[in-house]
Amino acid sequence: MYPFAVYIGLNNLSPKYLAAILIAFVVIRVLLVRSNLKKLPWLVPASLLGISAIAISAFTNNSIGFKLYPLAINFAMLMVFAYSYFRPPTVIETFARMSEKDMSPEAIKYTERVTLVWCLFFICNGLASLYTALFTSLDIWMIYNGFVSYILMGTLMLIEYIVRLKVKKKHRSQAPMSSTFNE
């Protein structure tokens, strides 16, 4: 909803007022989910980077900070996912363990590979977001960051789910019954 709020807000408010409203919403969001912050390790760094981007618009009275917000979120997500890759468990493994407590070493390796795929996604999506922020109209920026990027994210999730089902099926057919692929 952020890109749509910025689009509508910039057509009706000065950047300073819009920045104050958006920063308030970001702070309220963090406060509302503070009991789940362990499950959402990227929320605080993403929110801090996002607030910093929005603050640029407040101080410059310009839209560029608003337009850099999606880049800040992508960067924060990339940092959290990459950090978890080098300091396991990965974010993806943590999610997987919510439904599968016992994971085989193969399943953990799979979650590591998926984490790297998400890191690549955040790099590519962040670069596209940066491009739209710097070189396109507000309309194009809103369409990419408010719609296209979410379609791409959903597509990646769907592809990963299909691949995961195939990997689990392949592993089950090759492994003894006592050692199932739990991811």
PLY file of the C-alpha trace (Angstrom):
ply
format ascii 1.0
element vertex 183
property float x
property float y
property float z
element edge 182
property int vertex1
property int vertex2
end_header
0.00 0.00 0.00
2.97 2.31 0.53
3.48 3.26 -3.14
-0.22 4.05 -3.51
-0.19 6.14 -0.32
2.81 8.08 -1.64
1.20 8.57 -5.04
-2.06 9.85 -3.55
-0.27 11.78 -0.81
2.08 13.62 -3.15
-0.89 14.71 -5.24
-2.65 16.14 -2.17
-0.05 17.10 0.47
3.35 18.68 0.71
6.19 16.17 1.17
6.78 17.40 4.75
3.25 16.54 5.88
3.19 13.27 3.97
6.52 12.29 5.56
5.16 12.91 9.05
2.11 10.75 8.34
4.12 7.90 6.80
6.71 7.88 9.57
3.89 7.69 12.11
2.43 4.67 10.26
5.80 2.90 10.20
6.29 3.45 13.94
2.74 2.29 14.69
3.29 -0.86 12.59
6.41 -1.77 14.58
4.64 -1.12 17.89
1.66 -3.26 16.88
3.81 -6.28 16.03
6.51 -5.90 18.68
5.53 -9.21 20.29
6.35 -10.97 17.00
9.68 -9.27 16.29
11.62 -12.53 16.74
9.60 -14.03 13.90
10.14 -10.91 11.78
13.85 -10.14 12.20
13.92 -7.72 9.28
11.13 -5.48 10.54
13.18 -3.19 12.80
16.13 -2.66 10.40
13.74 -2.25 7.45
11.64 0.23 9.42
14.69 2.24 10.48
16.00 2.41 6.91
12.52 3.23 5.66
12.10 6.03 8.16
15.50 7.37 7.12
14.43 7.39 3.46
11.15 9.12 4.29
13.01 11.66 6.45
15.03 12.68 3.38
11.78 13.81 1.78
10.75 15.65 4.93
14.01 17.61 5.08
14.35 18.26 1.35
10.62 18.76 0.69
11.15 16.46 -2.31
9.75 13.07 -3.32
13.07 11.23 -3.71
13.14 9.90 -0.14
9.65 8.47 -0.56
10.74 6.81 -3.77
13.82 5.32 -2.11
11.76 3.62 0.63
11.25 0.36 -1.32
15.00 0.24 -1.96
15.63 0.64 1.78
13.24 -2.23 2.53
14.89 -4.47 -0.09
18.32 -3.63 1.31
17.24 -4.45 4.87
15.73 -7.75 3.73
18.90 -8.58 1.81
21.06 -7.85 4.86
18.94 -10.00 7.18
18.74 -12.93 4.74
22.47 -12.71 3.92
23.39 -12.44 7.59
21.30 -15.52 8.35
23.09 -17.41 5.59
26.46 -16.78 7.23
25.08 -17.11 10.78
22.55 -19.97 10.62
19.82 -20.79 11.03
18.75 -19.04 7.87
15.52 -17.08 7.76
14.07 -19.74 5.46
15.07 -22.53 7.85
13.45 -20.63 10.71
10.22 -20.39 8.72
10.42 -24.08 7.78
10.88 -25.12 11.40
7.57 -23.48 12.29
5.85 -26.42 10.62
8.64 -29.03 10.56
10.52 -29.34 13.85
12.93 -32.10 12.78
14.80 -31.28 9.59
17.31 -33.50 7.84
20.72 -32.13 6.80
19.47 -32.21 3.19
16.48 -30.08 4.12
18.71 -27.56 5.87
20.96 -27.39 2.78
17.85 -26.77 0.69
16.80 -23.87 2.93
20.29 -22.40 2.57
19.97 -22.48 -1.24
16.53 -20.89 -1.05
17.97 -18.16 1.17
20.56 -17.39 -1.53
17.80 -17.24 -4.16
15.95 -14.69 -2.02
19.15 -12.69 -1.62
19.47 -12.58 -5.41
15.83 -11.52 -5.67
16.35 -8.67 -3.19
19.39 -7.48 -5.16
17.52 -7.49 -8.48
14.33 -6.03 -7.05
16.31 -3.35 -5.20
18.12 -2.36 -8.38
14.83 -2.15 -10.28
13.35 -0.09 -7.45
16.36 2.23 -7.50
16.03 2.65 -11.25
12.34 3.54 -10.99
13.08 5.99 -8.16
15.79 7.83 -10.07
14.81 7.61 -13.72
11.06 7.14 -14.11
7.89 9.05 -13.42
5.96 8.71 -10.17
3.37 6.69 -12.12
5.91 4.09 -13.29
7.53 4.01 -9.84
4.14 3.30 -8.26
3.26 0.56 -10.78
6.58 -1.25 -10.30
6.91 -0.87 -6.53
3.23 -1.25 -5.72
2.30 -4.00 -8.14
5.00 -5.57 -10.34
7.47 -6.24 -7.52
4.74 -8.04 -5.55
3.80 -10.13 -8.60
7.48 -11.08 -8.97
7.72 -11.94 -5.26
4.58 -14.07 -5.43
5.87 -15.81 -8.55
9.13 -16.63 -6.79
7.21 -18.01 -3.81
5.08 -20.18 -6.11
8.11 -21.48 -8.03
9.93 -22.25 -4.78
6.87 -24.10 -3.45
6.64 -26.24 -6.62
10.38 -26.97 -6.54
10.17 -27.84 -2.83
7.38 -30.35 -3.49
9.45 -31.99 -6.25
12.58 -32.08 -4.08
10.64 -33.60 -1.17
9.07 -36.20 -3.46
12.45 -37.09 -4.98
14.07 -37.32 -1.56
11.31 -39.52 -0.16
11.61 -41.93 -3.08
15.39 -42.21 -2.56
15.61 -42.21 1.25
14.66 -44.93 3.71
11.28 -44.41 5.35
12.89 -43.44 8.66
14.73 -40.48 7.12
12.20 -38.26 5.38
12.88 -34.84 3.94
11.11 -32.51 6.32
11.45 -29.10 4.68
0 1
1 2
2 3
3 4
4 5
5 6
6 7
7 8
8 9
9 10
10 11
11 12
12 13
13 14
14 15
15 16
16 17
17 18
18 19
19 20
20 21
21 22
22 23
23 24
24 25
25 26
26 27
27 28
28 29
29 30
30 31
31 32
32 33
33 34
34 35
35 36
36 37
37 38
38 39
39 40
40 41
41 42
42 43
43 44
44 45
45 46
46 47
47 48
48 49
49 50
50 51
51 52
52 53
53 54
54 55
55 56
56 57
57 58
58 59
59 60
60 61
61 62
62 63
63 64
64 65
65 66
66 67
67 68
68 69
69 70
70 71
71 72
72 73
73 74
74 75
75 76
76 77
77 78
78 79
79 80
80 81
81 82
82 83
83 84
84 85
85 86
86 87
87 88
88 89
89 90
90 91
91 92
92 93
93 94
94 95
95 96
96 97
97 98
98 99
99 100
100 101
101 102
102 103
103 104
104 105
105 106
106 107
107 108
108 109
109 110
110 111
111 112
112 113
113 114
114 115
115 116
116 117
117 118
118 119
119 120
120 121
121 122
122 123
123 124
124 125
125 126
126 127
127 128
128 129
129 130
130 131
131 132
132 133
133 134
134 135
135 136
136 137
137 138
138 139
139 140
140 141
141 142
142 143
143 144
144 145
145 146
146 147
147 148
148 149
149 150
150 151
151 152
152 153
153 154
154 155
155 156
156 157
157 158
158 159
159 160
160 161
161 162
162 163
163 164
164 165
165 166
166 167
167 168
168 169
169 170
170 171
171 172
172 173
173 174
174 175
175 176
176 177
177 178
178 179
179 180
180 181
181 182
